[in-house]
């Protein structure tokens, strides 16, 4: 089906640049490519055909690029267009009637209005993620823990609270009883990564998968499990899709053992 450029907020290039940096991301990329080849050679085909557009949370940039490659290799007559952005913005696009076939968000709350309005099939949980602190490679502010984010003069960047990564960051800081005033709020997690790796800020709170993708351009600091948040990722076919069969096939593939291997290679946790 055709896809209006007005609605296509594609940030694949940004994610691919991040994914290409550093030894950690190189290892993950190599592992994902090997897995993709293995899956295709084992004929993980659903017989899907035609073109679909997938709207996905920005934190899925690297992983869904892998999923697209594997799905298309297993289904040579199918073509997947990826559009990444903040979960809340993607939901608004579908509510406004943007042409899309699949949506995948970084939390269950964002996607709920689409379920309530019967705009999508029942969502399928396909992965989970946790969060960590991201600092520039040289860590100029000497950040070593969550408490350091509240120190005077430390420049912290967070996602806006209306998007999942911002909501989770706020939850973590509140649980730690820390008063942190960010220097700016970003519309998606990849923007936080960019601010940190460029040295514009001293630290940010991002998903573990984004820290892995940043590679040698940044360092990561663990958040204690008791204070951390777990992001649950659902995906669903859009009922108005002009290619509903292939949309459903893509969701099924992502949630399959084959799809889970690709997600794991990018640092995601299993769905349960």
C-alpha positions as CSV (number, residue, x, y, z in Angstrom):
1,X,0.0,0.0,0.0
2,X,1.1,3.6,-0.5
3,X,2.4,5.5,2.4
4,X,2.2,9.3,2.8
5,X,5.5,11.0,3.4
6,X,3.6,13.3,5.8
7,X,3.2,10.5,8.3
8,X,6.6,8.8,7.7
9,X,8.8,9.9,10.6
10,X,11.7,7.7,9.6
11,X,14.8,7.8,11.9
12,X,16.3,4.5,10.7
13,X,19.5,6.4,9.6
14,X,20.1,7.8,13.2
15,X,19.6,4.3,14.7
16,X,21.9,2.7,12.1
17,X,24.7,5.2,12.9
18,X,24.4,4.5,16.6
19,X,24.3,0.8,16.0
20,X,27.5,1.0,13.9
21,X,29.6,2.5,16.6
22,X,31.8,0.6,19.0
23,X,32.7,-3.0,19.6
24,X,29.6,-3.9,21.5
25,X,27.2,-2.8,18.8
26,X,29.4,-4.4,16.1
27,X,29.2,-7.7,18.0
28,X,25.4,-7.4,18.3
29,X,25.1,-6.5,14.6
30,X,27.2,-9.5,13.5
31,X,25.2,-11.8,15.8
32,X,21.9,-10.4,14.3
33,X,23.1,-10.8,10.7
34,X,24.1,-14.4,11.4
35,X,20.8,-15.1,13.1
36,X,18.9,-13.5,10.2
37,X,20.7,-15.8,7.7
38,X,20.1,-18.8,9.8
39,X,16.4,-18.1,10.1
40,X,16.0,-17.5,6.4
41,X,17.8,-20.7,5.6
42,X,15.4,-22.6,7.8
43,X,12.5,-21.3,5.8
44,X,10.7,-19.2,8.5
45,X,8.2,-18.1,5.9
46,X,4.5,-17.3,6.3
47,X,3.9,-16.9,2.6
48,X,3.4,-13.1,3.2
49,X,3.2,-10.9,0.1
50,X,2.9,-7.2,-0.6
51,X,4.0,-4.1,1.1
52,X,3.3,-3.0,4.8
53,X,4.3,0.0,6.8
54,X,5.4,-0.6,10.4
55,X,5.3,2.2,13.0
56,X,7.7,1.4,15.8
57,X,9.0,3.0,19.0
58,X,12.4,4.7,18.5
59,X,14.1,2.2,20.8
60,X,13.3,-0.5,18.3
61,X,15.3,1.1,15.5
62,X,18.2,-1.4,15.4
63,X,16.1,-4.5,16.4
64,X,13.3,-3.9,13.9
65,X,15.8,-3.2,11.1
66,X,17.0,-6.8,11.8
67,X,13.4,-8.1,11.9
68,X,12.6,-6.4,8.6
69,X,15.6,-8.0,6.9
70,X,14.8,-11.5,8.3
71,X,11.1,-11.2,7.5
72,X,11.7,-10.1,3.9
73,X,14.4,-12.8,3.4
74,X,11.9,-15.4,4.6
75,X,9.1,-13.9,2.5
76,X,10.7,-12.6,-0.7
77,X,7.4,-11.3,-2.0
78,X,6.8,-9.1,1.0
79,X,8.3,-5.6,1.6
80,X,8.4,-3.7,5.0
81,X,8.7,0.0,5.4
82,X,9.8,1.1,8.9
83,X,8.9,4.4,10.5
84,X,10.3,5.2,14.0
85,X,9.3,7.7,16.6
86,X,7.9,8.3,20.1
87,X,5.2,5.7,21.0
88,X,2.7,8.5,21.8
89,X,3.3,10.2,18.4
90,X,2.8,6.9,16.5
91,X,-0.5,6.3,18.3
92,X,-1.7,9.8,17.4
93,X,-0.8,9.1,13.7
94,X,-3.1,6.1,13.6
95,X,-5.8,7.9,15.5
96,X,-5.6,10.6,12.8
97,X,-6.0,8.0,10.0
98,X,-2.4,7.7,8.9
99,X,-1.9,4.8,6.5
100,X,-0.1,2.1,8.6
101,X,-0.3,-1.7,9.0
102,X,1.5,-2.5,12.2
103,X,2.3,-0.5,15.4
104,X,4.8,-1.5,18.1
105,X,5.2,0.7,21.2
106,X,7.6,0.8,24.2
107,X,4.8,0.4,26.7
108,X,1.3,-1.0,27.1
109,X,-0.2,2.3,28.2
110,X,0.4,4.2,24.9
111,X,-1.2,1.6,22.7
112,X,-4.3,1.2,24.9
113,X,-6.4,3.9,23.3
114,X,-6.1,2.1,19.9
115,X,-7.3,-1.1,21.5
116,X,-10.2,0.8,23.2
117,X,-11.2,2.3,19.9
118,X,-11.0,-1.0,18.1
119,X,-8.4,0.4,15.7
120,X,-6.0,-2.5,16.1
121,X,-6.0,-6.2,16.7
122,X,-5.4,-7.5,20.3
123,X,-1.8,-6.5,21.0
124,X,0.9,-9.2,21.3
125,X,3.7,-8.7,23.9
126,X,7.0,-9.5,22.1
127,X,9.8,-8.1,24.3
128,X,10.8,-6.2,27.5
129,X,13.5,-3.7,28.2
130,X,15.1,-2.1,31.3
131,X,16.8,1.3,31.7
132,X,20.2,2.6,32.6
133,X,22.2,5.8,32.8
134,X,24.1,6.8,29.7
135,X,27.2,9.2,29.9
136,X,29.7,10.3,27.4
137,X,32.6,8.0,26.8
138,X,35.0,10.2,28.9
139,X,32.3,10.8,31.6
140,X,33.4,14.4,32.4
141,X,30.9,14.8,35.3
142,X,32.2,11.5,36.9
143,X,28.8,10.1,37.1
144,X,28.8,6.8,39.0
145,X,25.3,6.3,40.3
146,X,21.7,7.7,40.2
147,X,22.4,10.0,43.1
148,X,25.1,11.8,41.0
149,X,22.4,13.0,38.7
150,X,21.1,15.3,41.4
151,X,24.4,17.0,42.1
152,X,24.6,20.7,41.3
153,X,25.9,21.5,37.9
154,X,25.3,18.1,36.4
155,X,23.5,18.4,33.0
156,X,20.9,15.7,32.6
157,X,18.7,15.0,29.6
158,X,15.6,13.0,29.7
159,X,12.7,12.0,27.5
160,X,9.5,14.0,27.8
161,X,7.2,12.5,30.4
162,X,4.4,11.9,27.8
163,X,6.6,9.2,26.1
164,X,7.5,5.9,27.7
165,X,11.2,6.5,28.3
166,X,10.4,9.8,30.1
167,X,7.6,8.2,32.1
168,X,10.0,5.4,33.2
169,X,12.8,7.8,34.0
170,X,10.5,9.9,36.2
171,X,9.3,6.7,37.9
172,X,13.0,5.7,38.7
173,X,14.0,9.2,40.0
174,X,10.8,9.4,42.1
175,X,11.5,5.9,43.6
176,X,15.1,7.0,44.4
177,X,13.7,10.2,46.0
178,X,15.9,12.3,43.8
179,X,15.1,15.8,42.6
180,X,16.6,16.1,39.1
181,X,15.9,19.1,36.8
182,X,16.8,18.2,33.2
183,X,18.3,20.8,31.0
184,X,16.0,19.6,28.3
185,X,13.3,17.0,27.5
186,X,13.4,15.0,24.3
187,X,10.6,13.5,22.2
188,X,12.2,10.1,21.9
189,X,15.1,8.1,23.4
190,X,17.4,8.3,20.4
191,X,17.4,12.1,20.9
192,X,18.6,11.6,24.5
193,X,21.4,9.3,23.2
194,X,22.5,11.9,20.7
195,X,22.7,14.6,23.3
196,X,24.8,12.4,25.5
197,X,27.2,11.0,22.9
198,X,27.7,14.5,21.4
199,X,28.8,15.7,24.9
200,X,26.0,18.3,25.1
201,X,24.9,16.8,28.4
202,X,26.6,14.9,31.2
203,X,24.0,12.1,31.5
204,X,20.7,10.7,30.4
205,X,18.4,7.8,31.2
206,X,17.9,5.5,28.3
207,X,17.0,1.9,27.6
208,X,19.6,-0.8,28.0
209,X,19.3,-1.5,24.3
210,X,20.1,2.1,23.4
211,X,23.2,2.0,25.6
212,X,24.4,-1.1,23.7
213,X,23.7,0.5,20.3
214,X,25.8,3.6,21.4
215,X,28.9,1.4,21.6
216,X,32.2,3.1,22.4
217,X,30.7,6.6,22.1
218,X,29.2,6.3,25.6
219,X,29.5,4.5,28.9
220,X,26.6,2.9,30.8
221,X,25.9,2.8,34.5
222,X,23.5,0.3,35.9
223,X,20.3,1.3,37.8
224,X,19.7,-0.9,40.8
225,X,17.0,-3.5,40.1
226,X,14.9,-2.4,43.0
227,X,14.6,1.1,41.5
228,X,14.6,0.2,37.8
229,X,11.6,0.0,35.5
230,X,10.6,-2.6,33.0
231,X,9.2,-1.5,29.7
232,X,6.8,-4.0,28.0
233,X,6.6,-3.9,24.2
234,X,3.4,-4.8,22.5
235,X,2.7,-5.0,18.7
236,X,-0.5,-5.2,16.8
237,X,-1.8,-5.2,13.2
238,X,-3.9,-2.1,12.3
239,X,-7.4,-3.1,11.4
240,X,-7.6,-0.6,8.6
241,X,-4.6,-2.1,6.9
242,X,-4.9,-2.7,3.2
243,X,-2.7,-5.8,3.7
244,X,-3.9,-7.2,6.9
245,X,-2.6,-10.7,6.3
246,X,1.0,-9.6,5.9
247,X,0.6,-7.2,8.8
248,X,-0.5,-10.1,11.0
249,X,2.3,-12.2,9.7
250,X,4.9,-9.6,10.6
251,X,3.6,-9.4,14.2
252,X,3.6,-13.2,14.4
253,X,7.2,-13.3,13.2
254,X,8.4,-10.7,15.6
255,X,6.8,-12.6,18.5
256,X,8.1,-16.0,17.3
257,X,11.3,-17.7,18.6
258,X,13.0,-16.5,15.4
259,X,12.1,-12.9,16.1
260,X,13.0,-13.2,19.8
261,X,16.5,-14.3,18.9
262,X,17.0,-11.1,16.9
263,X,15.6,-9.0,19.8
264,X,17.9,-10.7,22.3
265,X,20.9,-10.0,20.1
266,X,20.1,-6.3,20.5
267,X,19.8,-6.5,24.3
268,X,16.0,-6.9,24.7
269,X,14.6,-9.2,27.4
270,X,12.1,-12.0,26.5
271,X,8.4,-11.1,26.8
272,X,8.1,-12.9,30.0
